[in-house]
Amino acid sequence: MESYKNLSGQSNVASYQIGDDQIIVGFAASKYSGPMYYKYTYAASGQATIDHMKQLALAGSGLNSYINTNPVKTQYVAKGPSPDGL
């Protein structure tokens, strides 16, 4: 996993892992739970959406907002407390 730059300082995204046709996004622990990881794929969300998420992750800005304001928020294929096995 790569650390997310979080240029705004206000993102809940903590890390990411880019694959050929997917991205895993790690969110920081909250007062309600530990860290959580979500896997998004071309098949579930579309190539254009995932490619845009990859660009935002690499830029270190806008990924959390994009996820929260687009249908991709509910289009993950797996989630868990660890990126292993997603």
MODELLER restraints for C-alpha pairs under 7 A, 6 or more apart:
rsr = mdl.restraints
at = mdl.atoms
rsr.add(forms.Gaussian(group=physical.xy_distance, feature=features.Distance(at['CA:1:A'], at['CA:15:A']), mean=6.04, stdev=0.5))
rsr.add(forms.Gaussian(group=physical.xy_distance, feature=features.Distance(at['CA:1:A'], at['CA:16:A']), mean=5.40, stdev=0.5))
rsr.add(forms.Gaussian(group=physical.xy_distance, feature=features.Distance(at['CA:1:A'], at['CA:17:A']), mean=4.90, stdev=0.5))
rsr.add(forms.Gaussian(group=physical.xy_distance, feature=features.Distance(at['CA:2:A'], at['CA:15:A']), mean=5.33, stdev=0.5))
rsr.add(forms.Gaussian(group=physical.xy_distance, feature=features.Distance(at['CA:2:A'], at['CA:16:A']), mean=5.32, stdev=0.5))
rsr.add(forms.Gaussian(group=physical.xy_distance, feature=features.Distance(at['CA:2:A'], at['CA:17:A']), mean=6.07, stdev=0.5))
rsr.add(forms.Gaussian(group=physical.xy_distance, feature=features.Distance(at['CA:3:A'], at['CA:14:A']), mean=6.05, stdev=0.5))
rsr.add(forms.Gaussian(group=physical.xy_distance, feature=features.Distance(at['CA:3:A'], at['CA:15:A']), mean=4.35, stdev=0.5))
rsr.add(forms.Gaussian(group=physical.xy_distance, feature=features.Distance(at['CA:3:A'], at['CA:16:A']), mean=6.60, stdev=0.5))
rsr.add(forms.Gaussian(group=physical.xy_distance, feature=features.Distance(at['CA:4:A'], at['CA:13:A']), mean=6.61, stdev=0.5))
rsr.add(forms.Gaussian(group=physical.xy_distance, feature=features.Distance(at['CA:4:A'], at['CA:14:A']), mean=5.24, stdev=0.5))
rsr.add(forms.Gaussian(group=physical.xy_distance, feature=features.Distance(at['CA:4:A'], at['CA:15:A']), mean=4.64, stdev=0.5))
rsr.add(forms.Gaussian(group=physical.xy_distance, feature=features.Distance(at['CA:4:A'], at['CA:16:A']), mean=6.53, stdev=0.5))
rsr.add(forms.Gaussian(group=physical.xy_distance, feature=features.Distance(at['CA:4:A'], at['CA:57:A']), mean=6.62, stdev=0.5))
rsr.add(forms.Gaussian(group=physical.xy_distance, feature=features.Distance(at['CA:4:A'], at['CA:60:A']), mean=5.62, stdev=0.5))
rsr.add(forms.Gaussian(group=physical.xy_distance, feature=features.Distance(at['CA:5:A'], at['CA:60:A']), mean=4.44, stdev=0.5))
rsr.add(forms.Gaussian(group=physical.xy_distance, feature=features.Distance(at['CA:6:A'], at['CA:60:A']), mean=5.17, stdev=0.5))
rsr.add(forms.Gaussian(group=physical.xy_distance, feature=features.Distance(at['CA:6:A'], at['CA:61:A']), mean=5.78, stdev=0.5))
rsr.add(forms.Gaussian(group=physical.xy_distance, feature=features.Distance(at['CA:7:A'], at['CA:60:A']), mean=5.86, stdev=0.5))
rsr.add(forms.Gaussian(group=physical.xy_distance, feature=features.Distance(at['CA:7:A'], at['CA:61:A']), mean=5.64, stdev=0.5))
rsr.add(forms.Gaussian(group=physical.xy_distance, feature=features.Distance(at['CA:8:A'], at['CA:61:A']), mean=6.71, stdev=0.5))
rsr.add(forms.Gaussian(group=physical.xy_distance, feature=features.Distance(at['CA:11:A'], at['CA:64:A']), mean=5.91, stdev=0.5))
rsr.add(forms.Gaussian(group=physical.xy_distance, feature=features.Distance(at['CA:12:A'], at['CA:27:A']), mean=5.48, stdev=0.5))
rsr.add(forms.Gaussian(group=physical.xy_distance, feature=features.Distance(at['CA:12:A'], at['CA:28:A']), mean=5.59, stdev=0.5))
rsr.add(forms.Gaussian(group=physical.xy_distance, feature=features.Distance(at['CA:12:A'], at['CA:64:A']), mean=6.48, stdev=0.5))
rsr.add(forms.Gaussian(group=physical.xy_distance, feature=features.Distance(at['CA:13:A'], at['CA:25:A']), mean=6.95, stdev=0.5))
rsr.add(forms.Gaussian(group=physical.xy_distance, feature=features.Distance(at['CA:13:A'], at['CA:26:A']), mean=5.89, stdev=0.5))
rsr.add(forms.Gaussian(group=physical.xy_distance, feature=features.Distance(at['CA:13:A'], at['CA:27:A']), mean=4.44, stdev=0.5))
rsr.add(forms.Gaussian(group=physical.xy_distance, feature=features.Distance(at['CA:13:A'], at['CA:28:A']), mean=6.12, stdev=0.5))
rsr.add(forms.Gaussian(group=physical.xy_distance, feature=features.Distance(at['CA:13:A'], at['CA:64:A']), mean=5.99, stdev=0.5))
rsr.add(forms.Gaussian(group=physical.xy_distance, feature=features.Distance(at['CA:14:A'], at['CA:26:A']), mean=5.54, stdev=0.5))
rsr.add(forms.Gaussian(group=physical.xy_distance, feature=features.Distance(at['CA:14:A'], at['CA:27:A']), mean=5.20, stdev=0.5))
rsr.add(forms.Gaussian(group=physical.xy_distance, feature=features.Distance(at['CA:14:A'], at['CA:28:A']), mean=5.35, stdev=0.5))
rsr.add(forms.Gaussian(group=physical.xy_distance, feature=features.Distance(at['CA:15:A'], at['CA:25:A']), mean=6.01, stdev=0.5))
rsr.add(forms.Gaussian(group=physical.xy_distance, feature=features.Distance(at['CA:15:A'], at['CA:26:A']), mean=4.80, stdev=0.5))
rsr.add(forms.Gaussian(group=physical.xy_distance, feature=features.Distance(at['CA:15:A'], at['CA:27:A']), mean=6.90, stdev=0.5))
rsr.add(forms.Gaussian(group=physical.xy_distance, feature=features.Distance(at['CA:16:A'], at['CA:23:A']), mean=6.91, stdev=0.5))
rsr.add(forms.Gaussian(group=physical.xy_distance, feature=features.Distance(at['CA:16:A'], at['CA:24:A']), mean=5.44, stdev=0.5))
rsr.add(forms.Gaussian(group=physical.xy_distance, feature=features.Distance(at['CA:16:A'], at['CA:25:A']), mean=4.47, stdev=0.5))
rsr.add(forms.Gaussian(group=physical.xy_distance, feature=features.Distance(at['CA:16:A'], at['CA:26:A']), mean=5.72, stdev=0.5))
rsr.add(forms.Gaussian(group=physical.xy_distance, feature=features.Distance(at['CA:16:A'], at['CA:57:A']), mean=6.92, stdev=0.5))
rsr.add(forms.Gaussian(group=physical.xy_distance, feature=features.Distance(at['CA:17:A'], at['CA:23:A']), mean=5.64, stdev=0.5))
rsr.add(forms.Gaussian(group=physical.xy_distance, feature=features.Distance(at['CA:17:A'], at['CA:24:A']), mean=5.07, stdev=0.5))
rsr.add(forms.Gaussian(group=physical.xy_distance, feature=features.Distance(at['CA:17:A'], at['CA:25:A']), mean=6.66, stdev=0.5))
rsr.add(forms.Gaussian(group=physical.xy_distance, feature=features.Distance(at['CA:18:A'], at['CA:24:A']), mean=6.56, stdev=0.5))
rsr.add(forms.Gaussian(group=physical.xy_distance, feature=features.Distance(at['CA:18:A'], at['CA:54:A']), mean=6.74, stdev=0.5))
rsr.add(forms.Gaussian(group=physical.xy_distance, feature=features.Distance(at['CA:21:A'], at['CA:41:A']), mean=5.85, stdev=0.5))
rsr.add(forms.Gaussian(group=physical.xy_distance, feature=features.Distance(at['CA:21:A'], at['CA:42:A']), mean=5.48, stdev=0.5))
rsr.add(forms.Gaussian(group=physical.xy_distance, feature=features.Distance(at['CA:22:A'], at['CA:40:A']), mean=5.58, stdev=0.5))
rsr.add(forms.Gaussian(group=physical.xy_distance, feature=features.Distance(at['CA:22:A'], at['CA:41:A']), mean=4.21, stdev=0.5))
rsr.add(forms.Gaussian(group=physical.xy_distance, feature=features.Distance(at['CA:22:A'], at['CA:42:A']), mean=6.12, stdev=0.5))
rsr.add(forms.Gaussian(group=physical.xy_distance, feature=features.Distance(at['CA:22:A'], at['CA:50:A']), mean=6.58, stdev=0.5))
rsr.add(forms.Gaussian(group=physical.xy_distance, feature=features.Distance(at['CA:23:A'], at['CA:39:A']), mean=5.92, stdev=0.5))
rsr.add(forms.Gaussian(group=physical.xy_distance, feature=features.Distance(at['CA:23:A'], at['CA:40:A']), mean=5.44, stdev=0.5))
rsr.add(forms.Gaussian(group=physical.xy_distance, feature=features.Distance(at['CA:23:A'], at['CA:41:A']), mean=6.56, stdev=0.5))
rsr.add(forms.Gaussian(group=physical.xy_distance, feature=features.Distance(at['CA:23:A'], at['CA:50:A']), mean=6.94, stdev=0.5))
rsr.add(forms.Gaussian(group=physical.xy_distance, feature=features.Distance(at['CA:23:A'], at['CA:54:A']), mean=6.87, stdev=0.5))
rsr.add(forms.Gaussian(group=physical.xy_distance, feature=features.Distance(at['CA:24:A'], at['CA:37:A']), mean=6.57, stdev=0.5))
rsr.add(forms.Gaussian(group=physical.xy_distance, feature=features.Distance(at['CA:24:A'], at['CA:38:A']), mean=5.46, stdev=0.5))
rsr.add(forms.Gaussian(group=physical.xy_distance, feature=features.Distance(at['CA:24:A'], at['CA:39:A']), mean=4.32, stdev=0.5))
rsr.add(forms.Gaussian(group=physical.xy_distance, feature=features.Distance(at['CA:24:A'], at['CA:40:A']), mean=6.22, stdev=0.5))
rsr.add(forms.Gaussian(group=physical.xy_distance, feature=features.Distance(at['CA:25:A'], at['CA:37:A']), mean=5.54, stdev=0.5))
rsr.add(forms.Gaussian(group=physical.xy_distance, feature=features.Distance(at['CA:25:A'], at['CA:38:A']), mean=5.28, stdev=0.5))
rsr.add(forms.Gaussian(group=physical.xy_distance, feature=features.Distance(at['CA:25:A'], at['CA:39:A']), mean=6.50, stdev=0.5))
rsr.add(forms.Gaussian(group=physical.xy_distance, feature=features.Distance(at['CA:26:A'], at['CA:35:A']), mean=6.95, stdev=0.5))
rsr.add(forms.Gaussian(group=physical.xy_distance, feature=features.Distance(at['CA:26:A'], at['CA:36:A']), mean=5.78, stdev=0.5))
rsr.add(forms.Gaussian(group=physical.xy_distance, feature=features.Distance(at['CA:26:A'], at['CA:37:A']), mean=4.29, stdev=0.5))
rsr.add(forms.Gaussian(group=physical.xy_distance, feature=features.Distance(at['CA:26:A'], at['CA:38:A']), mean=6.49, stdev=0.5))
rsr.add(forms.Gaussian(group=physical.xy_distance, feature=features.Distance(at['CA:27:A'], at['CA:35:A']), mean=5.64, stdev=0.5))
rsr.add(forms.Gaussian(group=physical.xy_distance, feature=features.Distance(at['CA:27:A'], at['CA:36:A']), mean=5.33, stdev=0.5))
rsr.add(forms.Gaussian(group=physical.xy_distance, feature=features.Distance(at['CA:27:A'], at['CA:37:A']), mean=6.16, stdev=0.5))
rsr.add(forms.Gaussian(group=physical.xy_distance, feature=features.Distance(at['CA:28:A'], at['CA:35:A']), mean=4.83, stdev=0.5))
rsr.add(forms.Gaussian(group=physical.xy_distance, feature=features.Distance(at['CA:28:A'], at['CA:36:A']), mean=6.93, stdev=0.5))
rsr.add(forms.Gaussian(group=physical.xy_distance, feature=features.Distance(at['CA:29:A'], at['CA:35:A']), mean=4.04, stdev=0.5))
rsr.add(forms.Gaussian(group=physical.xy_distance, feature=features.Distance(at['CA:35:A'], at['CA:81:A']), mean=5.91, stdev=0.5))
rsr.add(forms.Gaussian(group=physical.xy_distance, feature=features.Distance(at['CA:36:A'], at['CA:79:A']), mean=6.95, stdev=0.5))
rsr.add(forms.Gaussian(group=physical.xy_distance, feature=features.Distance(at['CA:36:A'], at['CA:80:A']), mean=5.63, stdev=0.5))
rsr.add(forms.Gaussian(group=physical.xy_distance, feature=features.Distance(at['CA:36:A'], at['CA:81:A']), mean=4.66, stdev=0.5))
rsr.add(forms.Gaussian(group=physical.xy_distance, feature=features.Distance(at['CA:36:A'], at['CA:82:A']), mean=6.73, stdev=0.5))
rsr.add(forms.Gaussian(group=physical.xy_distance, feature=features.Distance(at['CA:37:A'], at['CA:79:A']), mean=5.37, stdev=0.5))
rsr.add(forms.Gaussian(group=physical.xy_distance, feature=features.Distance(at['CA:37:A'], at['CA:80:A']), mean=5.37, stdev=0.5))
rsr.add(forms.Gaussian(group=physical.xy_distance, feature=features.Distance(at['CA:37:A'], at['CA:81:A']), mean=6.02, stdev=0.5))
rsr.add(forms.Gaussian(group=physical.xy_distance, feature=features.Distance(at['CA:37:A'], at['CA:82:A']), mean=6.12, stdev=0.5))
rsr.add(forms.Gaussian(group=physical.xy_distance, feature=features.Distance(at['CA:37:A'], at['CA:83:A']), mean=5.76, stdev=0.5))
rsr.add(forms.Gaussian(group=physical.xy_distance, feature=features.Distance(at['CA:38:A'], at['CA:76:A']), mean=6.18, stdev=0.5))
rsr.add(forms.Gaussian(group=physical.xy_distance, feature=features.Distance(at['CA:38:A'], at['CA:78:A']), mean=5.86, stdev=0.5))
rsr.add(forms.Gaussian(group=physical.xy_distance, feature=features.Distance(at['CA:38:A'], at['CA:79:A']), mean=4.39, stdev=0.5))
rsr.add(forms.Gaussian(group=physical.xy_distance, feature=features.Distance(at['CA:38:A'], at['CA:80:A']), mean=6.83, stdev=0.5))
rsr.add(forms.Gaussian(group=physical.xy_distance, feature=features.Distance(at['CA:39:A'], at['CA:76:A']), mean=5.44, stdev=0.5))
rsr.add(forms.Gaussian(group=physical.xy_distance, feature=features.Distance(at['CA:39:A'], at['CA:77:A']), mean=5.71, stdev=0.5))
rsr.add(forms.Gaussian(group=physical.xy_distance, feature=features.Distance(at['CA:39:A'], at['CA:78:A']), mean=5.28, stdev=0.5))
rsr.add(forms.Gaussian(group=physical.xy_distance, feature=features.Distance(at['CA:39:A'], at['CA:79:A']), mean=6.27, stdev=0.5))
rsr.add(forms.Gaussian(group=physical.xy_distance, feature=features.Distance(at['CA:39:A'], at['CA:86:A']), mean=6.55, stdev=0.5))
rsr.add(forms.Gaussian(group=physical.xy_distance, feature=features.Distance(at['CA:40:A'], at['CA:75:A']), mean=6.83, stdev=0.5))
rsr.add(forms.Gaussian(group=physical.xy_distance, feature=features.Distance(at['CA:40:A'], at['CA:76:A']), mean=4.61, stdev=0.5))
rsr.add(forms.Gaussian(group=physical.xy_distance, feature=features.Distance(at['CA:40:A'], at['CA:77:A']), mean=5.88, stdev=0.5))
rsr.add(forms.Gaussian(group=physical.xy_distance, feature=features.Distance(at['CA:41:A'], at['CA:50:A']), mean=6.66, stdev=0.5))
rsr.add(forms.Gaussian(group=physical.xy_distance, feature=features.Distance(at['CA:42:A'], at['CA:50:A']), mean=6.17, stdev=0.5))
rsr.add(forms.Gaussian(group=physical.xy_distance, feature=features.Distance(at['CA:44:A'], at['CA:75:A']), mean=6.00, stdev=0.5))
rsr.add(forms.Gaussian(group=physical.xy_distance, feature=features.Distance(at['CA:44:A'], at['CA:76:A']), mean=6.95, stdev=0.5))
rsr.add(forms.Gaussian(group=physical.xy_distance, feature=features.Distance(at['CA:44:A'], at['CA:77:A']), mean=6.82, stdev=0.5))
rsr.add(forms.Gaussian(group=physical.xy_distance, feature=features.Distance(at['CA:45:A'], at['CA:72:A']), mean=6.18, stdev=0.5))
rsr.add(forms.Gaussian(group=physical.xy_distance, feature=features.Distance(at['CA:45:A'], at['CA:75:A']), mean=5.88, stdev=0.5))
rsr.add(forms.Gaussian(group=physical.xy_distance, feature=features.Distance(at['CA:53:A'], at['CA:63:A']), mean=6.30, stdev=0.5))
rsr.add(forms.Gaussian(group=physical.xy_distance, feature=features.Distance(at['CA:56:A'], at['CA:62:A']), mean=5.86, stdev=0.5))
rsr.add(forms.Gaussian(group=physical.xy_distance, feature=features.Distance(at['CA:56:A'], at['CA:63:A']), mean=5.27, stdev=0.5))
rsr.add(forms.Gaussian(group=physical.xy_distance, feature=features.Distance(at['CA:57:A'], at['CA:63:A']), mean=6.00, stdev=0.5))
rsr.add(forms.Gaussian(group=physical.xy_distance, feature=features.Distance(at['CA:67:A'], at['CA:73:A']), mean=5.07, stdev=0.5))
rsr.add(forms.Gaussian(group=physical.xy_distance, feature=features.Distance(at['CA:78:A'], at['CA:86:A']), mean=5.91, stdev=0.5))
rsr.add(forms.Gaussian(group=physical.xy_distance, feature=features.Distance(at['CA:79:A'], at['CA:86:A']), mean=6.77, stdev=0.5))
